[in-house]
Structures are given as structure tokens and as C-alpha cells.
């Protein structure tokens, strides 16, 4: 019997998949060398100094920001983590851990299914209620990460609003870019925080077309703030919806930790707010907060929501406890901002090229991927300080950096050790000491 189209068959040298074309014998010289292709791709990263190395660390309960580094040779060393996104140390908070223990003991490990099929529990509903209350919205919708929340929501909106045009800040997070790219609708990219450019783009489009402006409150690589009030004014003038990513702000800004929009009294004017549970809240997951009708439509149409197993109940319980706690703990937010301010002041005192936009994010520009990696390696190996290098494509070439994220529990001793190490290694690498303009 002759093979059918799509079958595989054995040739003299290889198993060949025929597909739907004519059959022919293939020799080894015809085959793709997949390993060589992979070697070339990975080798390119090494040559450019952009190859990323995982640092094997073990966090110790109650000792944040201290951890144990497991070296490649199997030995261990104590380190201080200076680049974590658990901004407030809530991943170690007793209230969060207690809630997770109780839920784990009550329900077991996993959720057992998607939200539509047995994966909705009292813990998920409680967390969504906490988040809706946090942002002053009618509803919130949980996702397994803020990346998925952005991607799923932004790729689904054009289905709900045919002809939708999305206006996106050029420095929006990769998850927003991916969601907008995949949705198949029209998009316009405006220059970073350039309200005049955004106005020009809005004015050039059909006034009757549905529109949405997607932007962030805190941009994580430079630590600058989005012009929320100005963008909202444009949205109201041109009849556009607004989508605000508050991932690097929830928990840390505003009287109850709802983000920069709460701090500035603007939350009620925003249509959809995206946030994470994996940074300041110290657990895992992402969400949107919006109207009940919008949340209902997204949950009903977004494949990234419909076909994903829901968060484990213990994770949802811990996140709910963290959100509830931070609604009332303004003191921890003040300590956090104080520590960030102290670190920036001391780094500036060394003349290091620091970008300071007034947020909690502290980027020190190195400007070369190999030097950035070398500094990171020496800080870790020689000083027990862990800060991951940030290279292209996360940031533009020539702006490679070390990005520090001080927390309320990085004390004076940790700060002194960091400043000493940065001063010494900056001189060792013969790097310029010229402060960047804010």
C-alpha cells in the first residue's frame, strides 16, 4: 500500500514526513541540523553578553531580603536580594502564610479545574471581591498572572467592540504588546508619555470608531510615571476607553495601596485596571478590575481565561489576606518610599548614572551588556549581593543597567554593604561617574 499524504515513511537514511507534497527520498545531507541552529542562537547571546543565567536561591522564611545562594559547584553562600519584586516582603508576612496554611489544610493543593469547570471556590470569589473593593470597581477577574490578564483582555476586546482601535504607549509591557498584536485589530503606537502625539493619533481617526488607550502607571525599567490625568482627559474628549496597567504600583501607592491612580484621585475615571498579585502583594496571579458587565464579557470570551486552570485555593487565600492587610498598612508604604529615597541619594553621592523619576525603582545605567553582567557577577560572588543585569531586549541597547528594588526591610547594614560594593566595583571596572538627568 502506498503511503498517504501526511504519513511518515522510512527512507534509506531517515524517517521523512511527506506532508501533502510529492514523495522523495532524503539523505542525511538534506536534513536540518536543529542542534547547530540552537547552538548559533544561544552563541549569539553569549557573544553579545546577553545570555541570561538563572541564580539558584533559596528564600528563608522570616529572613527576607536574605537568602541562600546555591553555587554551581554545590556550595552555599548567604546573599542579600536587591532585585526582587516582592517589594514589601509580603511573601513572608504571617497573615499571608496563615491564610495559605488554612486554605491548604481545608482544600488541598490544586483548584481542580478551570473557573468554568469546578475551579471556582470561595477563595477565588473572596479575592475578586477584595480586589474590586480595592479599586472601587464593580467587579474583578482573576488570571494566573498579570501577563495573562493583559494578553487575554487586550486580545479579546476587539471581539467585543468590532473596529476597535487601540492606542498603545511604545514602552508598554511585553504582555500588553503581545495582546494588542494578537487581537487582529487596528493599533496606533504613541511615543512614550507623549500626550501631544497621542492627541494627533486620536484626532486622525474616525470619530465614530471605538477606541481604547492602553498605558502604565509606573514603567518598570526607568521607574517613570505615566501622565494618567492628561491621558484620561484625552480619552474623555475623544470617547475612548482606558486600560491602565498598575502592576508596579498596586500595594505601594495610594491610601489603601490601589496604585498611582488612587494616589492621584483618578481611579473612578479609568475603565479597566490591570494589577498583579506577584509583586507587592507577595503571592502569585493577576487580575483586571472593571465594571461587572465588562468583566462578564471578558470571562465569557477570553480563551486565556476560559481554558486555564484557576489559581490554587491556597494562593488565592494568601493573596486575599495580603490585599486586605495592605489596605490598612500605610506605614509599610512610607518605609518603602523612604528606603528607595535613601538608596537613590547615596548612589547619587557616588556620582553613579542613576535615573530618578521619584518612584521606588532604582536603575543604575551601565550602558554595556558585558560590563553589566560582570558587575552583577562580582557583586554576587565577592559581596553576597544579588542584582540581576537588565539587557536588551528588555531595555534598549546602550542602556543596559542594574535595577535595584529596595524594600522596607533592607536596613542600614545592607545599604552600607551595597554602597561600598558599588563604589569599589565601579572604580574597578573604570566606569564613568556622571549622573544622568532625571
PyMOL commands that set and color helices and strands:
alter all, ss='L'
color gray80, all
select helices_A, chain A and resi 28-30+34-48+90-92+94-107+122-135+146-160+174-182+195-204+228-238+260-263+267-269+292-301+303-306+313-326+330-349+369-383+412-428
alter helices_A, ss='H'
color red, helices_A
select strands_A, chain A and resi 8-10+15-17+57-59+66-70+76-81+139-143+165-169+186-190+211-216+218-219+224-225+241-245+272-276+286-290+354-355+362-365+385-386+389-390+401-404
alter strands_A, ss='S'
color yellow, strands_A
deselect
rebuild
show_as cartoon
